[in-house]
């Protein structure tokens, strides 16, 4: 299978792009929402379900995808999932009304939910824990490009071709990845993979939830993303109120900040093999705490400094990029026979944690940065405690 050698750059790129499909399906839609509201003659609040229904299904479906990966193998479940995403994309492009569109988005999310789950499981199948952390760092660096490029592509497509073209783009991306996977993706599920995950899922889930390392690394990832979403949920509104920066300029700034995430993941991959994943992870923890502290100081100033906010966000986002792949690897390292379920369950729990921070920010924000700084501080404390509780990958 040409281009499919495990551990090769092509294989890393394929897994990174496969894991990015869920982000592409989410981030490319954000610029489309106003056009959808006009086209569907619906209020903006109703149109938001196109995004929120997708996110909710994405989080809830990941444990199921993990179970299926453990039972039937990574490759067939990945191929079925991406075919489902493409089908949902075509249905969304042809949607006659908002209800149809939301239903099609649920189908898309169900299909896309397998990408990250299967990619993490395949890395665990083929690497020892430390090497898995290195591979996931580079995969995460590839995935970090998606939230930068997708909103820009979505905005250009909707302006030039209309909102339906976004979903045809989804179909095209999925078909390209399906063709690549069909040709190059080997099956990696080991013969020792446990069938208990599908036969006795409740027992397997209980075993994972009783594992302090699984929970610790899962909470590192969830709380680290919670720190970012404590800002991102209201960031556009805050930047416009505090600095007069409109949504377009904020989008550009956020795209530039996302480069810090990709850089952090790349640095983690380059250094984890030399210094060990735990040391590099703690560097990420320290950077996150430092960035949060700088943001808190800026929030307490009489006039909030734009430069201080950007420095703070750059530091903590780079720290997040360093921590995230190492936490993802740690969560699945202790249960190689349940790698699919562990990957799906940890992703789902982390996403729910992130959603909780996002909802709290939306509910408590009153136009000042103090609330953002407080929730970022809570998330950082969670990261520190979870890192202290978890142990080195085994």
Secondary structure as GFF3:
##gff-version 3
##sequence-region A 1 394
A	DSSP	alpha_helix	9	27	.	.	.	ID=ss1
A	DSSP	three_ten_helix	30	32	.	.	.	ID=ss2
A	DSSP	alpha_helix	33	40	.	.	.	ID=ss3
A	DSSP	alpha_helix	44	47	.	.	.	ID=ss4
A	DSSP	alpha_helix	49	72	.	.	.	ID=ss5
A	DSSP	alpha_helix	74	93	.	.	.	ID=ss6
A	DSSP	alpha_helix	98	112	.	.	.	ID=ss7
A	DSSP	alpha_helix	114	126	.	.	.	ID=ss8
A	DSSP	alpha_helix	129	143	.	.	.	ID=ss9
A	DSSP	alpha_helix	146	161	.	.	.	ID=ss10
A	DSSP	alpha_helix	164	184	.	.	.	ID=ss11
A	DSSP	alpha_helix	196	199	.	.	.	ID=ss12
A	DSSP	alpha_helix	201	209	.	.	.	ID=ss13
A	DSSP	alpha_helix	212	243	.	.	.	ID=ss14
A	DSSP	alpha_helix	247	275	.	.	.	ID=ss15
A	DSSP	alpha_helix	277	300	.	.	.	ID=ss16
A	DSSP	alpha_helix	306	333	.	.	.	ID=ss17
A	DSSP	three_ten_helix	336	338	.	.	.	ID=ss18
A	DSSP	alpha_helix	339	364	.	.	.	ID=ss19
A	DSSP	alpha_helix	369	389	.	.	.	ID=ss20
###
